[in-house]
């Protein structure tokens, strides 16, 4: 889940989908991928405020939710 208050630029939905899907088969920790998405979006669109929540349902029955917030 990504919520942000844009400044001058916004993210195209299809581009965002393609970007996020690349993490599907990558061996990366949930916390790391959530922070990476946050940092990449901050660099790309320079929002006023952004909140990224990674809601993961990994194999093995363990559910994880990670939240990262950035504000100017």
RODO-2510 file (C-alpha; in nm, 4 decimals, decimal comma):
residues 72
     n   res          X          Y          Z
     1     x     0,0000     0,0000     0,0000
     2     x     0,1433     0,3352    -0,1031
     3     x    -0,0046     0,6666     0,0042
     4     x     0,1642     0,9915    -0,0838
     5     x     0,1023     1,3626    -0,1121
     6     x     0,2598     1,4702    -0,4410
     7     x     0,4507     1,7901    -0,4963
     8     x     0,5022     1,8465    -0,8697
     9     x     0,5293     1,4904    -1,0047
    10     x     0,3186     1,1767    -0,9737
    11     x     0,3770     0,8087    -1,0485
    12     x     0,2085     0,6402    -1,3434
    13     x     0,0189     0,3341    -1,2146
    14     x     0,1422     0,0935    -1,4851
    15     x     0,5046     0,1944    -1,4253
    16     x     0,4569     0,1438    -1,0518
    17     x     0,3102    -0,2029    -1,1108
    18     x     0,6006    -0,3078    -1,3337
    19     x     0,8482    -0,1762    -1,0752
    20     x     0,6865    -0,3581    -0,7806
    21     x     0,6467    -0,6898    -0,9664
    22     x     1,0248    -0,7098    -1,0118
    23     x     1,0576    -0,7831    -0,6384
    24     x     0,8375    -1,0949    -0,6589
    25     x     1,1120    -1,3541    -0,7062
    26     x     1,3982    -1,1532    -0,5588
    27     x     1,5636    -1,2864    -0,2441
    28     x     1,5223    -0,9794    -0,0240
    29     x     1,4019    -0,9178     0,3319
    30     x     1,0555    -0,7640     0,3750
    31     x     1,1923    -0,4650     0,5643
    32     x     1,4538    -0,4017     0,2970
    33     x     1,2094    -0,4120     0,0051
    34     x     0,9684    -0,1760     0,1853
    35     x     1,2470     0,0745     0,2542
    36     x     1,3801     0,0402    -0,1020
    37     x     1,0384     0,1199    -0,2505
    38     x     1,0066     0,4206    -0,0182
    39     x     1,3546     0,5526    -0,1027
    40     x     1,3136     0,4984    -0,4781
    41     x     0,9789     0,6814    -0,4834
    42     x     1,1160     0,9702    -0,2748
    43     x     1,4008     1,0073    -0,5277
    44     x     1,1717     0,9725    -0,8315
    45     x     0,8792     1,2016    -0,7470
    46     x     0,9979     1,4053    -0,4453
    47     x     0,6616     1,3894    -0,2647
    48     x     0,5642     1,6098     0,0261
    49     x     0,4793     1,3027     0,2310
    50     x     0,4778     0,9280     0,1617
    51     x     0,3812     0,6148     0,3523
    52     x     0,4632     0,2660     0,2222
    53     x     0,3178    -0,0443     0,3879
    54     x     0,4457    -0,3847     0,2817
    55     x     0,1880    -0,6534     0,3629
    56     x     0,3575    -0,9871     0,3010
    57     x     0,2102    -1,3350     0,3081
    58     x     0,5166    -1,5478     0,2624
    59     x     0,5136    -1,9238     0,2268
    60     x     0,5192    -2,1023     0,5582
    61     x     0,2197    -1,9230     0,7059
    62     x     0,4022    -1,6248     0,8580
    63     x     0,2399    -1,2891     0,7794
    64     x     0,4479    -0,9723     0,8063
    65     x     0,3496    -0,6074     0,7810
    66     x     0,6207    -0,3400     0,7493
    67     x     0,5521     0,0350     0,7422
    68     x     0,7921     0,3105     0,6312
    69     x     0,7090     0,6819     0,6447
    70     x     0,8886     0,9841     0,4999
    71     x     0,7932     1,3491     0,5305
    72     x     0,9621     1,6699     0,4095
***
